[in-house]
Amino acid sequence: MSATHVNSYYAATANDATRYPALAGTVKTDVCVVGGGFSGIATAMSLAERGYRVAVIEARRIGWGASGRNGGQLIAGISGEHRIESQLGDAGRKLLTDIRYLGHDIIERRVTQHQIRCDLKHGWMEVATRPRHFEIMQDYVEERRAAGDGEQLDLVAARDMERVIGTRLYHGAMVDPRSGHLHPLNLCLGEARAAAASGVKIYEESPVTEVVGGAKPYAATAEGRVEANAIVLAGFLDPVFQTGPLNGLLFPTGSYIVATEPLPEALADEISPRDLAAADSNVVLDYFRLSADRRLLFGGRCNYSNRDPSDIRETLRPRMLEVFPQLDGFGLDFAWGGKIDIVLTRVPAIGRREPNVYYMQGYCGHGVNTTHIAGEIVAEAISGTMEKFDLFEKIRHVRLPVGQWVGNQMLALGMLYYRLRDLL
Ligand SMILES: Cc1cc2nc3c(=O)[nH]c(=O)nc-3n(C[C@H](O)[C@H](O)[C@H](O)COP(=O)(O)OP(=O)(O)OC[C@H]3O[C@@H](n4cnc5c(N)ncnc54)[C@H](O)[C@@H]3O)c2cc1C
């Protein structure tokens, strides 16, 4: 088990080297959180803000998983919104309005309050890969405005795209100035440091091997255990914890990012004149943005076999050059990947495995804000306010308890189907 972060642009520019001890012996606390990514740290913070004593147990390092590797795009709303509306009706629509920017607000508040240096910037857009997708964006903006919640959204027609991006590939865009981008590893490390300063006990290099609910809940590692009144399974953990309602729920799939060398200022300005993060409108999508030191971070899925590609640079480079041919000849200094936790309904799975064992996972690649929303909702539930939590628990998820191998083959096929549909 490696305790270093994956070799990435983020690890190379991490600004916090704090190490936390491994768990040893027995610790008693109010809530034990398993997993030290955004889900775990955000939940711990939301609980600590409510006066709970909390311990976080992380198998490797804080931010080791998807939280320290992602595209850093802070996107409004959550995955699977149409499913929430169709299953929950008006209550679902109200929930979505209530939480749409909740993750943004929590992150912005904590960044300011704890002076977390994570290159947080406002401005994100979805770019249309088909004229039809731009029409859908126009309808969506109209709906949001009619609901009194979309005044800030801006539509950019195809002919005006050079205002926002240095390529002619797209058929329009929807810009959300309240969304944005950030350095995810530095956010996660900074939040962990703030959590520790507020009294949260954090343990690294401590893989949890057993989680027991019931009358005396605890989570155990080889060297110790944390006894608590409630346990939170935070994020996509080892498959051994995917039991009960989690069985057959989650299908992890790879997503990959390359970082160019720092670009000359004029070229960086041409590519991204307003420094917006961007995601395209395909289901199997490309996403990209500039880093603080003016590299292009370009991400997407490399293949449909659900196996890691042998050479991430060489598989992502042609896609990147299709969007920005002007980058031909520039080096790719970093290439890395991570796992996105897909649930078939697309709605994040927030619920309870047992009455006092909570879980939160399945953000479908839309987790920077949603982890913070989920952390707040689970903390509310633990402190007795069940309104939002109950709505998530009501969602009927699709489960395929077919074993991980078969599940992965099915997911690969599904992804291929969507990729072909995107291309047609
Ligand atoms: C390449 C990539 C790009 C992405 N881009 C974006 C983006 O631009 N915007 C966006 O919103 N979302 C994005 N996502 C999704 C987002 O990163 C995730 O949804 C989010 O980080 C999930 O956070 P988490 O804390 O739930 O999981 P993780 O960050 O994976 O954390 C789970 C933690 O649990 C630990 N763990 C596992 N098993 C155990 C155990 N037995 N005991 C103790 N600890 C354990 C792991 O080591 C890990 O640190 C991307 C994901 C990837 C992979």
PDBQT file of the ligand as one rigid body, heavy atoms in Angstrom, charges set to zero:
ROOT
HETATM    1  C1  LIG A 501      -9.882  11.928 -13.070  1.00  0.00    +0.000 C 
HETATM    2  C2  LIG A 501     -11.090  12.460 -12.359  1.00  0.00    +0.000 A 
HETATM    3  C3  LIG A 501     -11.580  13.710 -12.710  1.00  0.00    +0.000 A 
HETATM    4  C4  LIG A 501     -12.698  14.224 -12.043  1.00  0.00    +0.000 A 
HETATM    5  N1  LIG A 501     -13.070  15.513 -12.300  1.00  0.00    +0.000 NA
HETATM    6  C5  LIG A 501     -14.050  16.084 -11.562  1.00  0.00    +0.000 A 
HETATM    7  C6  LIG A 501     -14.346  17.463 -11.722  1.00  0.00    +0.000 A 
HETATM    8  O1  LIG A 501     -13.685  18.184 -12.485  1.00  0.00    +0.000 OA
HETATM    9  N2  LIG A 501     -15.366  17.983 -11.002  1.00  0.00    +0.000 N 
HETATM   10  C7  LIG A 501     -16.091  17.233 -10.119  1.00  0.00    +0.000 A 
HETATM   11  O2  LIG A 501     -17.027  17.754  -9.507  1.00  0.00    +0.000 OA
HETATM   12  N3  LIG A 501     -15.780  15.927  -9.886  1.00  0.00    +0.000 NA
HETATM   13  C8  LIG A 501     -14.769  15.338 -10.578  1.00  0.00    +0.000 A 
HETATM   14  N4  LIG A 501     -14.428  14.041 -10.343  1.00  0.00    +0.000 N 
HETATM   15  C9  LIG A 501     -15.146  13.285  -9.296  1.00  0.00    +0.000 C 
HETATM   16  C10 LIG A 501     -14.675  13.659  -7.894  1.00  0.00    +0.000 C 
HETATM   17  O3  LIG A 501     -13.277  13.710  -7.858  1.00  0.00    +0.000 OA
HETATM   18  C11 LIG A 501     -15.180  12.615  -6.882  1.00  0.00    +0.000 C 
HETATM   19  O4  LIG A 501     -16.581  12.489  -7.013  1.00  0.00    +0.000 OA
HETATM   20  C12 LIG A 501     -14.870  12.992  -5.451  1.00  0.00    +0.000 C 
HETATM   21  O5  LIG A 501     -13.541  13.360  -5.300  1.00  0.00    +0.000 OA
HETATM   22  C13 LIG A 501     -15.201  11.817  -4.535  1.00  0.00    +0.000 C 
HETATM   23  O6  LIG A 501     -14.680  12.093  -3.261  1.00  0.00    +0.000 OA
HETATM   24  P1  LIG A 501     -14.771  10.989  -2.118  1.00  0.00    +0.000 P 
HETATM   25  O7  LIG A 501     -14.212  11.567  -0.898  1.00  0.00    +0.000 OA
HETATM   26  O8  LIG A 501     -16.149  10.461  -2.089  1.00  0.00    +0.000 OA
HETATM   27  O9  LIG A 501     -13.865   9.802  -2.670  1.00  0.00    +0.000 OA
HETATM   28  P2  LIG A 501     -12.265   9.712  -2.690  1.00  0.00    +0.000 P 
HETATM   29  O10 LIG A 501     -11.647  11.017  -2.928  1.00  0.00    +0.000 OA
HETATM   30  O11 LIG A 501     -11.929   8.607  -3.630  1.00  0.00    +0.000 OA
HETATM   31  O12 LIG A 501     -11.910   9.309  -1.205  1.00  0.00    +0.000 OA
HETATM   32  C14 LIG A 501     -12.148   8.034  -0.666  1.00  0.00    +0.000 C 
HETATM   33  C15 LIG A 501     -11.002   7.748   0.285  1.00  0.00    +0.000 C 
HETATM   34  O13 LIG A 501     -11.284   6.557   0.987  1.00  0.00    +0.000 OA
HETATM   35  C16 LIG A 501     -10.078   5.893   1.222  1.00  0.00    +0.000 C 
HETATM   36  N5  LIG A 501     -10.372   4.477   1.510  1.00  0.00    +0.000 N 
HETATM   37  C17 LIG A 501     -10.758   3.501   0.655  1.00  0.00    +0.000 A 
HETATM   38  N6  LIG A 501     -10.894   2.341   1.295  1.00  0.00    +0.000 NA
HETATM   39  C18 LIG A 501     -10.594   2.592   2.599  1.00  0.00    +0.000 A 
HETATM   40  C19 LIG A 501     -10.527   1.793   3.763  1.00  0.00    +0.000 A 
HETATM   41  N7  LIG A 501     -10.787   0.476   3.730  1.00  0.00    +0.000 N 
HETATM   42  N8  LIG A 501     -10.160   2.358   4.934  1.00  0.00    +0.000 NA
HETATM   43  C20 LIG A 501      -9.900   3.693   5.006  1.00  0.00    +0.000 A 
HETATM   44  N9  LIG A 501      -9.935   4.490   3.923  1.00  0.00    +0.000 NA
HETATM   45  C21 LIG A 501     -10.274   3.947   2.740  1.00  0.00    +0.000 A 
HETATM   46  C22 LIG A 501      -9.290   6.095  -0.074  1.00  0.00    +0.000 C 
HETATM   47  O14 LIG A 501      -7.911   5.905   0.132  1.00  0.00    +0.000 OA
HETATM   48  C23 LIG A 501      -9.672   7.523  -0.437  1.00  0.00    +0.000 C 
HETATM   49  O15 LIG A 501      -8.736   8.474   0.029  1.00  0.00    +0.000 OA
HETATM   50  C24 LIG A 501     -13.346  13.469 -11.015  1.00  0.00    +0.000 A 
HETATM   51  C25 LIG A 501     -12.861  12.203 -10.681  1.00  0.00    +0.000 A 
HETATM   52  C26 LIG A 501     -11.742  11.696 -11.340  1.00  0.00    +0.000 A 
HETATM   53  C27 LIG A 501     -11.218  10.344 -10.947  1.00  0.00    +0.000 C 
ENDROOT
TORSDOF 0
